[in-house]
Amino acid sequence: MTTRSARPRVAILGLGMIAEVHRRAALLAGAEVVGLLGRDHERTRAAADAWGVPTAYRSIEEVAEGNADVVHVCTPNATHAPYSLALLAAGGKHVICEKPLGADLAEAEAMASAARAADVVTAVPFVYRYHPVVREIRARRLAGELGATHAVHGSYLQDWLLSPDASSWRVDPAAGGASRAFADIGSHWFDLVEWVSGERMASLIAETRIALPERPAGSVASFSGPAGADAPRVTVTTEDIAMVLARTADGVPVSTTVSQVAAGRKNRLWFELDGAAGSAVFDQENPEYGWFGTATGAEVFVRDPGAGSAEQRRLATLPAGHAQGYAQCFEAFVADAYAVMAGQEREGLPTFEDGLRAARLTDAVLRSAADRAWTGV
C-alpha cells in the first residue's frame, strides 16, 4: 500500500521528548500532524493546542478509525505491541514504532508477523544508520576496501542514570520490559554493526549488572534529571550495564560494552571494524569524522556533500564544517520512511524485521546472562 496524499496525514502516540522529535521530523518531511494520543486526555488536549494539532484522541480505537495515513508510536515500551497490533489489524495505516518493538520476544514476533500480513510500510527508528559517515563506512566495506572482517568491537555508553536519585519509567519492567540498557541502547549498537559490517551474530555470552539496587519510584520522564533524595525507593531489576562477547555466522569475534552509568559519556556509540585490508571507526559523539586505517597510515574522512559515496553525499545535507547530528539522522529516517510509503526506494530503512532481530538479540543476552553460558541467537 502506498500513501495516497502528497502530504501524509500523521498521528503521533505519546507526548514526551521522543514524540516531539518524531513530530518535528514529520513536519520537516512535509507531513500534516492531524492527531495526538497521550495517557491523559487533558494533557493530550493541551499538547494538541500547543502544537497546533486539531485532534486529541481518547483511545487507540479512535486512532485506528481516524484519517491518519501514518501513525508514529512513541509511547512506553509496554504499549508498543497493543497499539501497533491494533493499527495493523484495522488496516490502511503505515506504522513507525519506537524500539524495542515489543516488551519481549513474543510481542516482537507477533508484531513482525502482523506487519508481514499487512499491505503497509512499517519502520523502527534505528536512526544511527543515517549518519553520513556510517554510510561511507558501509560503502567502503561493500566495495571491498576493508577486506574480510577480522573483528568488530566497541561500546555504547551513557551516564543519565549515574545518580542514585535518577530514575525513569524505563527502569520499571512493567513499562520498559525485562531488559533496560541493552534493549534501549545495546540494540542500537548491534543493529548498526550488523548493518554496516554485513556480519550476523550467531551466538553470544553476556554479563549484566545492576549498579544501583534501588532507585526512586514513579514515572519520571526520561533524561529529566534526578527525582530527589526524598522520593520513595523501589528495587531495581533491570540492568544498568551489559557486556557481550559474540561470534558471527562467519566466525568473526565481536565485543561490546553497554552502560547507562558511565560518567561523562552522554551518548557515545562507538565501533571499530578491523578488516584484512583496513579498519574503520565511527564515534556518534563526533559524527562529522570517520577514521580509516591501513597498514601504512590512517585517513580522517570529513562528512561532506561533495565527497565520498553516493549515500554519504545524499545524507550530508549541510556543507562540511556545519555540524550534523542526531536530529538530522532522525529527519532523514522519517523522510525515507515516507518516501517508501509513497512507492519510492530507499537504502537501509529499518523495518519491523529489524526490530524483531533486535528483540532476538535482547532475548539471547538475557538468557545468556541468566545461564552464564554461550547462547544461540
C-alpha positions in Angstrom: 0.0 0.0 0.0 1.2 3.5 -0.8 0.3 6.7 0.8 -2.2 8.4 -1.5 -1.9 12.0 -0.5 1.2 14.0 -1.4 1.2 15.3 2.1 1.0 12.4 4.6 -1.5 12.8 7.4 0.3 11.7 10.6 -0.9 10.7 14.1 1.5 10.7 17.0 1.1 8.5 20.0 3.0 9.9 23.0 3.7 13.3 24.4 7.3 13.0 25.6 10.7 14.0 24.3 10.8 11.4 21.6 7.3 12.2 20.4 8.4 15.8 19.9 11.4 14.5 17.9 9.0 12.5 15.7 6.7 15.5 15.3 9.5 17.8 14.2 10.8 15.2 11.7 7.3 14.6 10.3 6.7 18.3 9.7 10.1 18.8 8.1 9.3 15.8 5.8 6.2 17.7 4.7 3.6 15.8 6.7 0.5 17.2 8.4 0.1 16.1 12.0 -3.6 15.5 12.4 -3.9 14.0 15.9 -2.2 13.1 19.2 -2.8 10.4 21.8 -1.4 10.5 25.3 -2.2 8.7 28.6 -4.2 11.6 29.9 -6.8 13.3 27.8 -6.4 16.7 29.4 -2.6 16.7 28.7 -3.3 15.4 25.2 -5.7 18.3 24.5 -3.2 20.8 25.9 -0.4 19.4 23.8 -2.5 19.4 20.7 -3.4 23.0 21.3 0.2 23.9 21.9 1.4 22.1 18.8 -1.5 23.3 16.6 -2.9 19.8 16.1 -6.6 19.5 15.5 -7.5 16.2 17.1 -6.8 14.9 20.7 -7.6 11.2 20.6 -9.1 9.4 23.6 -8.2 5.9 22.6 -6.2 3.7 20.2 -9.5 2.8 18.6 -10.1 6.4 17.6 -6.7 6.5 16.0 -7.3 3.3 14.1 -10.7 4.7 12.8 -9.3 8.1 12.1 -8.0 9.7 8.9 -4.2 9.4 9.5 -2.1 7.7 6.8 0.8 7.1 9.1 1.0 6.5 12.9 4.1 7.1 15.0 4.1 5.0 18.2 6.3 6.9 20.7 4.9 5.6 23.9 6.4 3.5 26.7 7.6 0.1 25.6 4.8 -2.0 27.1 2.3 -0.2 24.8 4.2 -0.8 21.6 2.7 -4.2 20.8 -1.0 -3.5 21.7 -1.0 -0.2 19.9 0.8 -1.4 16.7 -1.2 -4.6 16.6 -4.5 -2.7 16.8 -3.4 -0.4 14.0 -2.2 -3.2 11.8 -5.4 -5.2 12.4 -7.5 -2.2 11.4 -5.6 -1.9 8.2 -4.7 1.0 6.0 -2.2 2.8 8.2 1.6 2.7 7.9 3.3 2.3 11.4 6.5 3.8 12.7 7.1 2.2 16.1 9.9 3.1 18.6 12.1 0.3 19.7 12.2 -2.1 21.4 9.5 -3.4 19.1 7.8 -5.3 22.0 8.3 -5.7 25.7 9.6 -9.2 25.0 10.4 -11.5 22.1 6.9 -13.0 21.8 5.4 -9.5 21.3 8.0 -8.6 18.7 7.3 -11.8 16.8 3.6 -11.1 16.8 4.2 -7.5 15.6 6.6 -8.7 12.8 4.1 -11.3 11.7 1.2 -8.8 11.6 3.4 -6.4 9.6 4.2 -9.2 7.0 0.4 -9.8 6.6 -0.5 -6.1 6.2 -0.2 -4.1 3.0 1.6 -1.2 4.7 5.1 0.0 5.4 6.5 -0.5 9.0 9.6 1.1 10.3 11.7 1.2 13.5 13.9 4.3 14.3 17.4 2.7 14.3 18.4 6.2 13.2 22.2 5.9 13.6 22.2 4.2 10.2 21.5 7.7 8.9 24.8 9.3 9.8 26.5 10.1 6.6 29.9 8.8 7.9 28.2 5.5 8.7 27.0 5.2 5.1 30.6 5.9 4.0 32.0 3.1 6.1 29.3 0.7 4.8 30.0 1.7 1.2 33.7 1.1 1.6 33.1 -2.3 3.2 30.8 -3.2 0.4 33.4 -2.1 -2.2 35.9 -4.5 -0.5 38.2 -1.7 0.6 38.4 -3.1 4.2 38.9 -6.7 3.1 37.5 -9.7 5.0 36.4 -8.7 8.5 38.7 -9.9 11.3 37.0 -8.4 14.3 34.3 -5.9 15.4 34.4 -4.2 18.8 33.1 -1.1 20.5 30.7 0.3 23.1 27.6 2.4 23.8 28.0 4.5 26.9 25.7 7.0 28.6 25.6 8.5 32.1 22.0 9.7 32.5 21.3 7.1 35.2 24.5 7.5 37.1 22.9 9.3 40.1 21.2 7.1 42.7 18.4 9.7 42.6 17.9 9.3 38.8 15.0 7.2 37.5 12.6 6.8 34.7 9.6 4.6 33.5 12.3 2.7 31.6 13.6 1.3 34.9 10.2 -0.4 35.7 10.0 -3.7 33.8 6.2 -3.4 33.7 6.6 -0.3 31.5 10.0 -0.9 29.9 10.4 -4.7 29.7 12.8 -7.1 31.3 15.9 -5.5 29.7 16.8 -1.8 30.0 20.3 -0.8 29.0 20.7 -3.5 26.3 17.1 -3.2 24.9 17.4 0.6 25.0 20.9 1.3 23.6 22.6 -2.1 23.1 20.0 -2.8 20.4 21.1 0.3 18.5 24.8 -0.8 18.6 24.1 -4.3 17.3 21.6 -3.1 14.6 24.2 -0.6 13.4 27.2 -3.0 13.5 25.3 -5.8 11.7 24.0 -3.5 9.0 27.4 -1.8 8.4 29.6 -4.9 8.6 27.2 -7.4 7.0 28.0 -9.8 9.8 25.2 -11.6 11.7 25.6 -12.6 15.3 25.1 -16.4 15.7 25.9 -16.9 19.4 26.9 -14.8 22.4 27.8 -14.8 26.0 26.7 -11.9 28.2 27.3 -10.4 31.6 24.9 -7.9 33.1 25.0 -5.8 36.2 22.6 -3.7 38.2 24.9 -1.0 39.5 22.3 0.7 41.8 19.9 -1.8 43.5 17.4 0.9 44.4 16.1 3.9 42.6 13.2 6.4 43.1 9.8 5.1 42.4 7.4 6.8 40.0 7.2 7.5 36.3 10.0 10.1 36.0 10.4 11.3 32.4 13.5 10.1 30.6 16.5 12.4 30.8 14.7 14.8 33.2 17.3 14.7 35.9 17.3 13.2 39.4 14.0 12.7 41.1 15.2 13.8 44.5 16.8 12.0 47.5 13.5 12.1 49.4 11.5 10.1 46.8 10.4 6.6 47.9 12.6 3.8 46.7 11.9 0.6 44.7 14.1 -2.4 44.0 15.8 -2.3 40.5 15.5 -5.4 38.4 16.7 -4.2 35.0 20.4 -3.9 34.1 22.5 -0.8 34.1 25.4 -2.5 32.3 25.8 -5.3 29.8 29.0 -6.7 28.4 28.6 -9.0 25.3 31.1 -11.3 23.5 29.7 -12.7 20.3 30.6 -14.9 17.3 29.1 -14.2 13.9 27.9 -16.8 11.4 31.3 -16.5 9.7 33.2 -16.9 13.0 34.1 -13.2 13.4 34.6 -12.3 17.1 32.5 -9.3 18.3 32.7 -7.5 21.7 30.9 -4.5 23.2 30.2 -2.8 26.5 26.8 -1.1 27.1 26.3 1.2 30.1 23.9 3.9 31.3 26.1 4.7 34.3 29.4 5.7 32.6 30.3 9.1 34.0 30.9 11.8 31.4 29.6 9.7 28.4 26.4 11.4 27.2 25.7 9.3 24.1 28.9 7.6 23.0 28.1 4.9 20.4 31.5 3.8 19.1 32.5 0.9 16.9 35.5 -0.3 15.0 35.6 -2.8 12.1 39.0 -4.4 11.7 39.5 -5.9 8.2 42.2 -7.7 6.3 43.0 -4.6 4.3 41.8 -1.8 6.6 39.9 -0.6 9.6 37.1 1.8 10.1 35.9 3.7 13.2 32.8 5.7 14.0 32.0 7.7 17.1 28.5 9.1 17.5 29.6 11.9 19.8 32.0 13.1 16.9 29.8 12.2 13.9 31.4 14.5 11.4 34.5 12.3 11.1 35.3 8.7 10.2 38.7 7.1 10.8 40.0 4.7 8.2 43.3 2.8 9.0 45.6 0.9 6.7 48.9 -0.9 7.3 50.8 2.3 6.3 48.8 5.1 7.9 45.3 6.5 8.5 42.8 8.8 6.9 40.3 11.0 8.7 37.3 11.4 6.4 35.2 14.5 6.9 31.4 14.4 6.2 30.9 16.4 3.0 28.2 16.6 0.4 30.9 16.8 -2.2 33.0 13.7 -1.2 32.7 10.0 -0.7 30.0 7.5 -1.5 26.6 8.3 -3.1 24.7 7.6 0.1 27.1 9.7 2.2 26.6 12.6 -0.2 22.8 12.2 -0.2 22.6 12.4 3.6 25.3 15.1 4.0 22.8 17.9 3.7 25.0 20.7 5.1 28.4 21.8 3.9 31.4 20.3 5.7 32.2 22.1 8.9 28.5 22.8 9.6 27.8 20.0 12.1 25.1 17.4 11.5 23.9 15.1 14.3 21.2 13.0 15.8 18.3 15.3 14.8 19.3 15.2 11.1 19.5 11.4 11.3 16.0 11.2 12.6 14.8 13.6 10.0 16.4 11.5 7.2 14.9 8.3 8.7 11.4 9.8 8.7 11.8 11.3 5.2 13.0 7.9 3.9 10.1 6.1 5.6 7.6 8.5 3.9 9.3 8.1 0.6 9.0 4.3 0.8 5.3 4.7 1.7 4.9 6.8 -1.5 6.4 3.9 -3.5 10.0 5.0 -3.8 13.1 3.0 -3.0 15.5 3.9 -0.2 18.5 2.0 1.1 18.7 0.9 4.7 15.2 1.8 6.0 14.9 -0.3 9.3 11.7 -2.2 9.4 9.8 -4.4 11.9 12.0 -7.3 10.8 15.0 -5.3 12.1 13.0 -4.7 15.3 12.4 -8.4 15.6 16.2 -9.0 15.1 16.9 -6.7 18.0 14.4 -8.5 20.2 16.0 -11.8 19.4 19.4 -10.4 20.4 18.0 -8.9 23.6 16.4 -12.2 24.5 19.7 -14.1 23.9 21.6 -11.6 26.1 19.1 -12.1 29.0 19.2 -15.9 28.7 23.0 -15.9 28.5 23.4 -13.7 31.5 21.0 -15.8 33.5 22.6 -19.1 32.4 26.2 -17.8 32.3 26.7 -19.7 29.1 27.1 -19.2 25.3 23.6 -18.8 23.8 22.4 -19.0 20.2 20.7 -16.0 18.7 
